[in-house]
């Protein structure tokens, strides 16, 4: 019973880490991309293309582990094919991480 409880807790913790988000994603492509190079504020990371199992791949890059600062972040993404030594043109993307959240409003009781 103790082993089952440990296994269940481990599974829940792993699931939380895997689905942390937010993510940088691309649309699925039938291109022969094997990896993506994601550059955020000048710092590059190589990310394996996610195989969707239907002949397409995409980028699905979790930003949570990066612990980015609040404010604007400049991103470029390009696809690569390690076998052929090819790469796509870099595609720019800009996003803002908020510094704070708005306080909840309209708090009350409801019969619904």
Jmol script that loads the backbone (N, CA, C; Angstrom):
load data "model"
ATOM      1  N   UNK A   1       0.822  -1.193   0.000  1.00  0.00           N
ATOM      2  CA  UNK A   1       0.000   0.000   0.000  1.00  0.00           C
ATOM      3  C   UNK A   1       0.870   1.263   0.000  1.00  0.00           C
ATOM      4  N   UNK A   2       1.956   1.198   0.778  1.00  0.00           N
ATOM      5  CA  UNK A   2       2.852   2.345   0.855  1.00  0.00           C
ATOM      6  C   UNK A   2       3.494   2.620  -0.510  1.00  0.00           C
ATOM      7  N   UNK A   3       3.857   1.537  -1.226  1.00  0.00           N
ATOM      8  CA  UNK A   3       4.464   1.691  -2.551  1.00  0.00           C
ATOM      9  C   UNK A   3       3.480   2.316  -3.529  1.00  0.00           C
ATOM     10  N   UNK A   4       2.208   1.949  -3.431  1.00  0.00           N
ATOM     11  CA  UNK A   4       1.185   2.508  -4.312  1.00  0.00           C
ATOM     12  C   UNK A   4       1.028   4.002  -4.055  1.00  0.00           C
ATOM     13  N   UNK A   5       1.029   4.375  -2.780  1.00  0.00           N
ATOM     14  CA  UNK A   5       0.895   5.788  -2.424  1.00  0.00           C
ATOM     15  C   UNK A   5       2.086   6.585  -2.955  1.00  0.00           C
ATOM     16  N   UNK A   6       3.282   6.059  -2.826  1.00  0.00           N
ATOM     17  CA  UNK A   6       4.480   6.742  -3.321  1.00  0.00           C
ATOM     18  C   UNK A   6       4.424   6.871  -4.842  1.00  0.00           C
ATOM     19  N   UNK A   7       3.993   5.803  -5.518  1.00  0.00           N
ATOM     20  CA  UNK A   7       3.869   5.837  -6.968  1.00  0.00           C
ATOM     21  C   UNK A   7       2.847   6.884  -7.408  1.00  0.00           C
ATOM     22  N   UNK A   8       1.726   6.958  -6.722  1.00  0.00           N
ATOM     23  CA  UNK A   8       0.683   7.925  -7.058  1.00  0.00           C
ATOM     24  C   UNK A   8       1.178   9.356  -6.866  1.00  0.00           C
ATOM     25  N   UNK A   9       1.825   9.621  -5.766  1.00  0.00           N
ATOM     26  CA  UNK A   9       2.353  10.958  -5.486  1.00  0.00           C
ATOM     27  C   UNK A   9       3.419  11.323  -6.513  1.00  0.00           C
ATOM     28  N   UNK A  10       4.300  10.384  -6.848  1.00  0.00           N
ATOM     29  CA  UNK A  10       5.340  10.643  -7.851  1.00  0.00           C
ATOM     30  C   UNK A  10       4.729  10.976  -9.197  1.00  0.00           C
ATOM     31  N   UNK A  11       3.701  10.236  -9.583  1.00  0.00           N
ATOM     32  CA  UNK A  11       3.028  10.484 -10.854  1.00  0.00           C
ATOM     33  C   UNK A  11       2.414  11.878 -10.883  1.00  0.00           C
ATOM     34  N   UNK A  12       1.778  12.280  -9.797  1.00  0.00           N
ATOM     35  CA  UNK A  12       1.173  13.610  -9.738  1.00  0.00           C
ATOM     36  C   UNK A  12       2.230  14.701  -9.816  1.00  0.00           C
ATOM     37  N   UNK A  13       3.353  14.518  -9.151  1.00  0.00           N
ATOM     38  CA  UNK A  13       4.416  15.518  -9.188  1.00  0.00           C
ATOM     39  C   UNK A  13       5.015  15.639 -10.585  1.00  0.00           C
ATOM     40  N   UNK A  14       5.242  14.508 -11.231  1.00  0.00           N
ATOM     41  CA  UNK A  14       5.799  14.526 -12.581  1.00  0.00           C
ATOM     42  C   UNK A  14       4.816  15.195 -13.534  1.00  0.00           C
ATOM     43  N   UNK A  15       3.536  14.898 -13.402  1.00  0.00           N
ATOM     44  CA  UNK A  15       2.528  15.502 -14.263  1.00  0.00           C
ATOM     45  C   UNK A  15       2.509  17.011 -14.104  1.00  0.00           C
ATOM     46  N   UNK A  16       2.678  17.483 -12.895  1.00  0.00           N
ATOM     47  CA  UNK A  16       2.699  18.920 -12.639  1.00  0.00           C
ATOM     48  C   UNK A  16       3.879  19.569 -13.339  1.00  0.00           C
ATOM     49  N   UNK A  17       5.030  18.943 -13.292  1.00  0.00           N
ATOM     50  CA  UNK A  17       6.217  19.489 -13.928  1.00  0.00           C
ATOM     51  C   UNK A  17       6.066  19.473 -15.447  1.00  0.00           C
ATOM     52  N   UNK A  18       5.550  18.396 -15.993  1.00  0.00           N
ATOM     53  CA  UNK A  18       5.435  18.252 -17.433  1.00  0.00           C
ATOM     54  C   UNK A  18       4.486  19.284 -18.028  1.00  0.00           C
ATOM     55  N   UNK A  19       3.430  19.626 -17.324  1.00  0.00           N
ATOM     56  CA  UNK A  19       2.429  20.534 -17.858  1.00  0.00           C
ATOM     57  C   UNK A  19       2.461  21.896 -17.170  1.00  0.00           C
ATOM     58  N   UNK A  20       3.658  22.387 -16.881  1.00  0.00           N
ATOM     59  CA  UNK A  20       3.778  23.625 -16.128  1.00  0.00           C
ATOM     60  C   UNK A  20       3.370  24.859 -16.944  1.00  0.00           C
ATOM     61  N   UNK A  21       3.908  25.026 -18.142  1.00  0.00           N
ATOM     62  CA  UNK A  21       3.582  26.150 -19.012  1.00  0.00           C
ATOM     63  C   UNK A  21       3.971  27.493 -18.406  1.00  0.00           C
ATOM     64  N   UNK A  22       3.835  28.580 -19.109  1.00  0.00           N
ATOM     65  CA  UNK A  22       3.356  28.693 -20.490  1.00  0.00           C
ATOM     66  C   UNK A  22       4.369  28.116 -21.475  1.00  0.00           C
ATOM     67  N   UNK A  23       3.905  27.889 -22.694  1.00  0.00           N
ATOM     68  CA  UNK A  23       4.718  27.259 -23.714  1.00  0.00           C
ATOM     69  C   UNK A  23       4.849  28.158 -24.941  1.00  0.00           C
ATOM     70  N   UNK A  24       5.972  28.048 -25.626  1.00  0.00           N
ATOM     71  CA  UNK A  24       6.088  28.584 -26.976  1.00  0.00           C
ATOM     72  C   UNK A  24       5.802  27.408 -27.895  1.00  0.00           C
ATOM     73  N   UNK A  25       4.830  27.595 -28.793  1.00  0.00           N
ATOM     74  CA  UNK A  25       4.425  26.519 -29.688  1.00  0.00           C
ATOM     75  C   UNK A  25       4.448  26.998 -31.133  1.00  0.00           C
ATOM     76  N   UNK A  26       4.604  26.033 -32.044  1.00  0.00           N
ATOM     77  CA  UNK A  26       4.424  26.305 -33.464  1.00  0.00           C
ATOM     78  C   UNK A  26       3.271  25.439 -33.958  1.00  0.00           C
ATOM     79  N   UNK A  27       2.751  25.800 -35.107  1.00  0.00           N
ATOM     80  CA  UNK A  27       1.778  24.932 -35.763  1.00  0.00           C
ATOM     81  C   UNK A  27       2.486  23.651 -36.202  1.00  0.00           C
ATOM     82  N   UNK A  28       1.767  22.538 -36.266  1.00  0.00           N
ATOM     83  CA  UNK A  28       2.373  21.307 -36.791  1.00  0.00           C
ATOM     84  C   UNK A  28       2.822  21.507 -38.238  1.00  0.00           C
ATOM     85  N   UNK A  29       3.926  20.868 -38.603  1.00  0.00           N
ATOM     86  CA  UNK A  29       4.458  20.968 -39.953  1.00  0.00           C
ATOM     87  C   UNK A  29       4.897  19.603 -40.448  1.00  0.00           C
ATOM     88  N   UNK A  30       4.797  19.396 -41.742  1.00  0.00           N
ATOM     89  CA  UNK A  30       5.290  18.156 -42.333  1.00  0.00           C
ATOM     90  C   UNK A  30       6.738  18.302 -42.774  1.00  0.00           C
ATOM     91  N   UNK A  31       7.336  19.448 -42.496  1.00  0.00           N
ATOM     92  CA  UNK A  31       8.742  19.694 -42.819  1.00  0.00           C
ATOM     93  C   UNK A  31       9.609  18.675 -42.080  1.00  0.00           C
ATOM     94  N   UNK A  32      10.822  18.486 -42.568  1.00  0.00           N
ATOM     95  CA  UNK A  32      11.731  17.522 -41.949  1.00  0.00           C
ATOM     96  C   UNK A  32      12.555  18.151 -40.825  1.00  0.00           C
ATOM     97  N   UNK A  33      11.925  18.982 -40.027  1.00  0.00           N
ATOM     98  CA  UNK A  33      12.598  19.623 -38.894  1.00  0.00           C
ATOM     99  C   UNK A  33      12.842  18.572 -37.806  1.00  0.00           C
ATOM    100  N   UNK A  34      14.071  18.531 -37.302  1.00  0.00           N
ATOM    101  CA  UNK A  34      14.408  17.612 -36.208  1.00  0.00           C
ATOM    102  C   UNK A  34      14.542  18.347 -34.880  1.00  0.00           C
ATOM    103  N   UNK A  35      14.951  19.607 -34.940  1.00  0.00           N
ATOM    104  CA  UNK A  35      15.117  20.425 -33.738  1.00  0.00           C
ATOM    105  C   UNK A  35      14.717  21.860 -34.041  1.00  0.00           C
ATOM    106  N   UNK A  36      14.437  22.586 -32.984  1.00  0.00           N
ATOM    107  CA  UNK A  36      14.198  24.020 -33.082  1.00  0.00           C
ATOM    108  C   UNK A  36      15.254  24.727 -32.246  1.00  0.00           C
ATOM    109  N   UNK A  37      15.708  25.862 -32.725  1.00  0.00           N
ATOM    110  CA  UNK A  37      16.597  26.713 -31.934  1.00  0.00           C
ATOM    111  C   UNK A  37      15.760  27.900 -31.481  1.00  0.00           C
ATOM    112  N   UNK A  38      15.546  27.979 -30.175  1.00  0.00           N
ATOM    113  CA  UNK A  38      14.738  29.033 -29.574  1.00  0.00           C
ATOM    114  C   UNK A  38      15.694  30.002 -28.890  1.00  0.00           C
ATOM    115  N   UNK A  39      15.679  31.252 -29.331  1.00  0.00           N
ATOM    116  CA  UNK A  39      16.540  32.275 -28.735  1.00  0.00           C
ATOM    117  C   UNK A  39      15.640  33.271 -28.021  1.00  0.00           C
ATOM    118  N   UNK A  40      15.854  33.403 -26.707  1.00  0.00           N
ATOM    119  CA  UNK A  40      15.084  34.335 -25.887  1.00  0.00           C
ATOM    120  C   UNK A  40      16.049  35.343 -25.293  1.00  0.00           C
ATOM    121  N   UNK A  41      15.861  36.594 -25.653  1.00  0.00           N
ATOM    122  CA  UNK A  41      16.710  37.681 -25.152  1.00  0.00           C
ATOM    123  C   UNK A  41      18.196  37.374 -25.351  1.00  0.00           C
ATOM    124  N   UNK A  42      18.531  36.786 -26.499  1.00  0.00           N
ATOM    125  CA  UNK A  42      19.925  36.514 -26.835  1.00  0.00           C
ATOM    126  C   UNK A  42      20.466  35.189 -26.357  1.00  0.00           C
ATOM    127  N   UNK A  43      19.721  34.438 -25.557  1.00  0.00           N
ATOM    128  CA  UNK A  43      20.169  33.148 -25.038  1.00  0.00           C
ATOM    129  C   UNK A  43      19.467  32.022 -25.814  1.00  0.00           C
ATOM    130  N   UNK A  44      20.261  31.180 -26.485  1.00  0.00           N
ATOM    131  CA  UNK A  44      19.701  30.140 -27.361  1.00  0.00           C
ATOM    132  C   UNK A  44      19.607  28.785 -26.659  1.00  0.00           C
ATOM    133  N   UNK A  45      18.556  28.046 -27.003  1.00  0.00           N
ATOM    134  CA  UNK A  45      18.373  26.670 -26.529  1.00  0.00           C
ATOM    135  C   UNK A  45      17.957  25.823 -27.719  1.00  0.00           C
ATOM    136  N   UNK A  46      18.480  24.612 -27.790  1.00  0.00           N
ATOM    137  CA  UNK A  46      18.088  23.672 -28.835  1.00  0.00           C
ATOM    138  C   UNK A  46      17.060  22.723 -28.253  1.00  0.00           C
ATOM    139  N   UNK A  47      15.922  22.616 -28.935  1.00  0.00           N
ATOM    140  CA  UNK A  47      14.785  21.838 -28.437  1.00  0.00           C
ATOM    141  C   UNK A  47      14.396  20.812 -29.494  1.00  0.00           C
ATOM    142  N   UNK A  48      14.282  19.559 -29.085  1.00  0.00           N
ATOM    143  CA  UNK A  48      13.867  18.513 -30.026  1.00  0.00           C
ATOM    144  C   UNK A  48      12.449  18.788 -30.515  1.00  0.00           C
ATOM    145  N   UNK A  49      12.217  18.547 -31.802  1.00  0.00           N
ATOM    146  CA  UNK A  49      10.874  18.697 -32.363  1.00  0.00           C
ATOM    147  C   UNK A  49       9.977  17.619 -31.761  1.00  0.00           C
ATOM    148  N   UNK A  50       8.762  18.004 -31.386  1.00  0.00           N
ATOM    149  CA  UNK A  50       7.807  17.055 -30.822  1.00  0.00           C
ATOM    150  C   UNK A  50       7.109  16.331 -31.973  1.00  0.00           C
ATOM    151  N   UNK A  51       7.277  15.016 -32.031  1.00  0.00           N
ATOM    152  CA  UNK A  51       6.640  14.195 -33.068  1.00  0.00           C
ATOM    153  C   UNK A  51       5.199  13.939 -32.657  1.00  0.00           C
ATOM    154  N   UNK A  52       4.253  14.383 -33.473  1.00  0.00           N
ATOM    155  CA  UNK A  52       2.837  14.239 -33.141  1.00  0.00           C
ATOM    156  C   UNK A  52       2.263  12.901 -33.595  1.00  0.00           C
ATOM    157  N   UNK A  53       3.085  12.056 -34.221  1.00  0.00           N
ATOM    158  CA  UNK A  53       2.659  10.705 -34.569  1.00  0.00           C
ATOM    159  C   UNK A  53       1.813  10.605 -35.829  1.00  0.00           C
ATOM    160  N   UNK A  54       1.588  11.720 -36.503  1.00  0.00           N
ATOM    161  CA  UNK A  54       0.773  11.696 -37.720  1.00  0.00           C
ATOM    162  C   UNK A  54       1.559  12.232 -38.914  1.00  0.00           C
ATOM    163  N   UNK A  55       2.890  12.156 -38.821  1.00  0.00           N
ATOM    164  CA  UNK A  55       3.729  12.669 -39.895  1.00  0.00           C
ATOM    165  C   UNK A  55       4.076  14.135 -39.748  1.00  0.00           C
ATOM    166  N   UNK A  56       3.662  14.742 -38.618  1.00  0.00           N
ATOM    167  CA  UNK A  56       3.973  16.148 -38.385  1.00  0.00           C
ATOM    168  C   UNK A  56       4.765  16.302 -37.092  1.00  0.00           C
ATOM    169  N   UNK A  57       5.471  17.428 -37.004  1.00  0.00           N
ATOM    170  CA  UNK A  57       6.212  17.793 -35.793  1.00  0.00           C
ATOM    171  C   UNK A  57       5.875  19.230 -35.453  1.00  0.00           C
ATOM    172  N   UNK A  58       6.193  19.624 -34.228  1.00  0.00           N
ATOM    173  CA  UNK A  58       5.994  21.011 -33.809  1.00  0.00           C
ATOM    174  C   UNK A  58       6.958  21.335 -32.676  1.00  0.00           C
ATOM    175  N   UNK A  59       7.073  22.608 -32.393  1.00  0.00           N
ATOM    176  CA  UNK A  59       7.796  23.084 -31.215  1.00  0.00           C
ATOM    177  C   UNK A  59       6.804  23.186 -30.071  1.00  0.00           C
ATOM    178  N   UNK A  60       7.213  22.709 -28.902  1.00  0.00           N
ATOM    179  CA  UNK A  60       6.414  22.823 -27.680  1.00  0.00           C
ATOM    180  C   UNK A  60       7.417  23.030 -26.548  1.00  0.00           C
ATOM    181  N   UNK A  61       7.738  24.289 -26.255  1.00  0.00           N
ATOM    182  CA  UNK A  61       8.835  24.653 -25.355  1.00  0.00           C
ATOM    183  C   UNK A  61       8.291  25.298 -24.088  1.00  0.00           C
ATOM    184  N   UNK A  62       8.549  24.670 -22.954  1.00  0.00           N
ATOM    185  CA  UNK A  62       8.057  25.127 -21.655  1.00  0.00           C
ATOM    186  C   UNK A  62       8.923  26.281 -21.144  1.00  0.00           C
ATOM    187  N   UNK A  63       8.297  27.412 -20.879  1.00  0.00           N
ATOM    188  CA  UNK A  63       9.019  28.583 -20.380  1.00  0.00           C
ATOM    189  C   UNK A  63       9.162  28.601 -18.861  1.00  0.00           C
ATOM    190  N   UNK A  64       8.348  27.836 -18.150  1.00  0.00           N
ATOM    191  CA  UNK A  64       8.346  27.895 -16.679  1.00  0.00           C
ATOM    192  C   UNK A  64       9.722  27.663 -16.053  1.00  0.00           C
ATOM    193  N   UNK A  65      10.505  26.667 -16.500  1.00  0.00           N
ATOM    194  CA  UNK A  65      11.809  26.449 -15.861  1.00  0.00           C
ATOM    195  C   UNK A  65      12.801  27.599 -16.053  1.00  0.00           C
ATOM    196  N   UNK A  66      12.536  28.483 -17.011  1.00  0.00           N
ATOM    197  CA  UNK A  66      13.458  29.593 -17.268  1.00  0.00           C
ATOM    198  C   UNK A  66      13.355  30.698 -16.234  1.00  0.00           C
ATOM    199  N   UNK A  67      12.226  30.760 -15.523  1.00  0.00           N
ATOM    200  CA  UNK A  67      12.017  31.789 -14.496  1.00  0.00           C
ATOM    201  C   UNK A  67      12.341  33.180 -15.045  1.00  0.00           C
ATOM    202  N   UNK A  68      11.695  33.513 -16.154  1.00  0.00           N
ATOM    203  CA  UNK A  68      11.949  34.792 -16.817  1.00  0.00           C
ATOM    204  C   UNK A  68      11.500  35.973 -15.959  1.00  0.00           C
ATOM    205  N   UNK A  69      12.218  37.068 -16.077  1.00  0.00           N
ATOM    206  CA  UNK A  69      11.862  38.299 -15.358  1.00  0.00           C
ATOM    207  C   UNK A  69      10.613  38.910 -15.984  1.00  0.00           C
ATOM    208  N   UNK A  70       9.950  39.761 -15.244  1.00  0.00           N
ATOM    209  CA  UNK A  70       8.799  40.489 -15.772  1.00  0.00           C
ATOM    210  C   UNK A  70       9.261  41.435 -16.865  1.00  0.00           C
ATOM    211  N   UNK A  71       8.381  41.676 -17.828  1.00  0.00           N
ATOM    212  CA  UNK A  71       8.696  42.610 -18.897  1.00  0.00           C
ATOM    213  C   UNK A  71       8.711  41.953 -20.255  1.00  0.00           C
ATOM    214  N   UNK A  72       9.193  42.714 -21.245  1.00  0.00           N
ATOM    215  CA  UNK A  72       9.202  42.250 -22.633  1.00  0.00           C
ATOM    216  C   UNK A  72      10.335  41.267 -22.881  1.00  0.00           C
ATOM    217  N   UNK A  73      10.032  40.237 -23.679  1.00  0.00           N
ATOM    218  CA  UNK A  73      11.031  39.240 -24.067  1.00  0.00           C
ATOM    219  C   UNK A  73      10.986  39.062 -25.576  1.00  0.00           C
ATOM    220  N   UNK A  74      12.157  39.136 -26.197  1.00  0.00           N
ATOM    221  CA  UNK A  74      12.292  38.977 -27.641  1.00  0.00           C
ATOM    222  C   UNK A  74      12.719  37.542 -27.946  1.00  0.00           C
ATOM    223  N   UNK A  75      11.963  36.898 -28.823  1.00  0.00           N
ATOM    224  CA  UNK A  75      12.177  35.488 -29.144  1.00  0.00           C
ATOM    225  C   UNK A  75      12.369  35.347 -30.646  1.00  0.00           C
ATOM    226  N   UNK A  76      13.270  34.461 -31.035  1.00  0.00           N
ATOM    227  CA  UNK A  76      13.320  33.996 -32.421  1.00  0.00           C
ATOM    228  C   UNK A  76      13.316  32.473 -32.387  1.00  0.00           C
ATOM    229  N   UNK A  77      12.658  31.894 -33.382  1.00  0.00           N
ATOM    230  CA  UNK A  77      12.581  30.438 -33.495  1.00  0.00           C
ATOM    231  C   UNK A  77      12.965  30.063 -34.909  1.00  0.00           C
ATOM    232  N   UNK A  78      13.848  29.072 -35.028  1.00  0.00           N
ATOM    233  CA  UNK A  78      14.130  28.527 -36.348  1.00  0.00           C
ATOM    234  C   UNK A  78      14.234  27.014 -36.235  1.00  0.00           C
ATOM    235  N   UNK A  79      13.803  26.348 -37.295  1.00  0.00           N
ATOM    236  CA  UNK A  79      13.870  24.899 -37.350  1.00  0.00           C
ATOM    237  C   UNK A  79      15.173  24.446 -37.985  1.00  0.00           C
ATOM    238  N   UNK A  80      15.649  23.277 -37.581  1.00  0.00           N
ATOM    239  CA  UNK A  80      16.870  22.720 -38.162  1.00  0.00           C
ATOM    240  C   UNK A  80      16.646  21.251 -38.497  1.00  0.00           C
ATOM    241  N   UNK A  81      17.461  20.762 -39.415  1.00  0.00           N
ATOM    242  CA  UNK A  81      17.495  19.345 -39.731  1.00  0.00           C
ATOM    243  C   UNK A  81      18.939  18.914 -39.582  1.00  0.00           C
ATOM    244  N   UNK A  82      19.208  18.131 -38.539  1.00  0.00           N
ATOM    245  CA  UNK A  82      20.582  17.739 -38.224  1.00  0.00           C
ATOM    246  C   UNK A  82      21.201  16.875 -39.318  1.00  0.00           C
ATOM    247  N   UNK A  83      20.415  16.025 -39.939  1.00  0.00           N
ATOM    248  CA  UNK A  83      20.941  15.110 -40.942  1.00  0.00           C
ATOM    249  C   UNK A  83      21.437  15.858 -42.175  1.00  0.00           C
ATOM    250  N   UNK A  84      20.630  16.791 -42.661  1.00  0.00           N
ATOM    251  CA  UNK A  84      20.974  17.527 -43.873  1.00  0.00           C
ATOM    252  C   UNK A  84      21.745  18.815 -43.590  1.00  0.00           C
ATOM    253  N   UNK A  85      21.814  19.218 -42.343  1.00  0.00           N
ATOM    254  CA  UNK A  85      22.524  20.451 -42.006  1.00  0.00           C
ATOM    255  C   UNK A  85      21.809  21.700 -42.504  1.00  0.00           C
ATOM    256  N   UNK A  86      20.481  21.638 -42.557  1.00  0.00           N
ATOM    257  CA  UNK A  86      19.687  22.759 -43.044  1.00  0.00           C
ATOM    258  C   UNK A  86      19.005  23.464 -41.884  1.00  0.00           C
ATOM    259  N   UNK A  87      18.654  24.719 -42.103  1.00  0.00           N
ATOM    260  CA  UNK A  87      17.855  25.435 -41.106  1.00  0.00           C
ATOM    261  C   UNK A  87      16.935  26.436 -41.793  1.00  0.00           C
ATOM    262  N   UNK A  88      15.839  26.732 -41.128  1.00  0.00           N
ATOM    263  CA  UNK A  88      14.863  27.687 -41.650  1.00  0.00           C
ATOM    264  C   UNK A  88      15.311  29.105 -41.318  1.00  0.00           C
ATOM    265  N   UNK A  89      14.618  30.066 -41.870  1.00  0.00           N
ATOM    266  CA  UNK A  89      14.832  31.455 -41.471  1.00  0.00           C
ATOM    267  C   UNK A  89      14.307  31.633 -40.048  1.00  0.00           C
ATOM    268  N   UNK A  90      14.949  32.487 -39.247  1.00  0.00           N
ATOM    269  CA  UNK A  90      14.427  32.744 -37.904  1.00  0.00           C
ATOM    270  C   UNK A  90      13.127  33.543 -37.979  1.00  0.00           C
ATOM    271  N   UNK A  91      12.185  33.177 -37.118  1.00  0.00           N
ATOM    272  CA  UNK A  91      10.896  33.862 -37.055  1.00  0.00           C
ATOM    273  C   UNK A  91      10.809  34.585 -35.710  1.00  0.00           C
ATOM    274  N   UNK A  92      10.592  35.912 -35.711  1.00  0.00           N
ATOM    275  CA  UNK A  92      10.549  36.666 -34.454  1.00  0.00           C
ATOM    276  C   UNK A  92       9.191  36.571 -33.755  1.00  0.00           C
ATOM    277  N   UNK A  93       9.238  36.741 -32.459  1.00  0.00           N
ATOM    278  CA  UNK A  93       8.047  36.720 -31.613  1.00  0.00           C
ATOM    279  C   UNK A  93       8.373  37.533 -30.366  1.00  0.00           C
ATOM    280  N   UNK A  94       7.458  38.359 -29.924  1.00  0.00           N
ATOM    281  CA  UNK A  94       7.660  39.178 -28.725  1.00  0.00           C
ATOM    282  C   UNK A  94       6.491  38.929 -27.781  1.00  0.00           C
ATOM    283  N   UNK A  95       6.799  38.777 -26.485  1.00  0.00           N
ATOM    284  CA  UNK A  95       5.735  38.651 -25.490  1.00  0.00           C
ATOM    285  C   UNK A  95       6.133  39.398 -24.230  1.00  0.00           C
ATOM    286  N   UNK A  96       5.134  39.718 -23.417  1.00  0.00           N
ATOM    287  CA  UNK A  96       5.362  40.400 -22.146  1.00  0.00           C
ATOM    288  C   UNK A  96       4.928  39.511 -20.994  1.00  0.00           C
ATOM    289  N   UNK A  97       5.803  39.382 -20.014  1.00  0.00           N
ATOM    290  CA  UNK A  97       5.446  38.680 -18.780  1.00  0.00           C
ATOM    291  C   UNK A  97       4.985  39.742 -17.788  1.00  0.00           C
ATOM    292  N   UNK A  98       3.754  39.616 -17.273  1.00  0.00           N
ATOM    293  CA  UNK A  98       3.253  40.640 -16.351  1.00  0.00           C
ATOM    294  C   UNK A  98       4.018  40.630 -15.029  1.00  0.00           C
ATOM    295  N   UNK A  99       4.110  41.807 -14.422  1.00  0.00           N
ATOM    296  CA  UNK A  99       4.780  41.927 -13.123  1.00  0.00           C
ATOM    297  C   UNK A  99       3.861  41.505 -11.987  1.00  0.00           C
ATOM    298  N   UNK A 100       2.576  41.806 -12.137  1.00  0.00           N
ATOM    299  CA  UNK A 100       1.610  41.470 -11.092  1.00  0.00           C
ATOM    300  C   UNK A 100       0.291  41.068 -11.749  1.00  0.00           C
ATOM    301  N   UNK A 101      -0.578  40.502 -10.968  1.00  0.00           N
ATOM    302  CA  UNK A 101      -1.931  40.182 -11.409  1.00  0.00           C
ATOM    303  C   UNK A 101      -2.911  41.174 -10.788  1.00  0.00           C
ATOM    304  N   UNK A 102      -4.009  41.386 -11.450  1.00  0.00           N
ATOM    305  CA  UNK A 102      -5.051  42.253 -10.882  1.00  0.00           C
ATOM    306  C   UNK A 102      -5.700  41.532  -9.704  1.00  0.00           C
ATOM    307  N   UNK A 103      -6.058  42.294  -8.679  1.00  0.00           N
ATOM    308  CA  UNK A 103      -6.732  41.713  -7.525  1.00  0.00           C
ATOM    309  C   UNK A 103      -8.122  41.226  -7.912  1.00  0.00           C
ATOM    310  N   UNK A 104      -8.595  40.149  -7.277  1.00  0.00           N
ATOM    311  CA  UNK A 104      -9.953  39.703  -7.545  1.00  0.00           C
ATOM    312  C   UNK A 104     -10.966  40.789  -7.175  1.00  0.00           C
ATOM    313  N   UNK A 105     -12.067  40.836  -7.930  1.00  0.00           N
ATOM    314  CA  UNK A 105     -13.096  41.843  -7.662  1.00  0.00           C
ATOM    315  C   UNK A 105     -14.451  41.165  -7.677  1.00  0.00           C
ATOM    316  N   UNK A 106     -15.438  41.847  -7.114  1.00  0.00           N
ATOM    317  CA  UNK A 106     -16.804  41.321  -7.141  1.00  0.00           C
ATOM    318  C   UNK A 106     -16.976  40.064  -6.299  1.00  0.00           C
ATOM    319  N   UNK A 107     -16.306  39.983  -5.196  1.00  0.00           N
ATOM    320  CA  UNK A 107     -16.387  38.800  -4.352  1.00  0.00           C
ATOM    321  C   UNK A 107     -17.669  38.858  -3.525  1.00  0.00           C
ATOM    322  N   UNK A 108     -18.378  37.770  -3.467  1.00  0.00           N
ATOM    323  CA  UNK A 108     -19.624  37.716  -2.686  1.00  0.00           C
ATOM    324  C   UNK A 108     -20.147  36.289  -2.629  1.00  0.00           C
ATOM    325  N   UNK A 109     -21.338  36.136  -2.109  1.00  0.00           N
ATOM    326  CA  UNK A 109     -21.989  34.837  -2.027  1.00  0.00           C
ATOM    327  C   UNK A 109     -22.995  34.691  -3.160  1.00  0.00           C
ATOM    328  N   UNK A 110     -23.241  33.464  -3.564  1.00  0.00           N
ATOM    329  CA  UNK A 110     -24.195  33.202  -4.627  1.00  0.00           C
ATOM    330  C   UNK A 110     -24.950  31.921  -4.323  1.00  0.00           C
ATOM    331  N   UNK A 111     -26.218  31.884  -4.676  1.00  0.00           N
ATOM    332  CA  UNK A 111     -27.015  30.668  -4.510  1.00  0.00           C
ATOM    333  C   UNK A 111     -26.810  29.718  -5.686  1.00  0.00           C
ATOM    334  N   UNK A 112     -26.153  30.149  -6.716  1.00  0.00           N
ATOM    335  CA  UNK A 112     -25.909  29.327  -7.905  1.00  0.00           C
ATOM    336  C   UNK A 112     -24.792  28.357  -7.710  1.00  0.00           C
TER     337      UNK A 112
END
end "model"
wireframe off; spacefill off
backbone 0.3
color backbone group
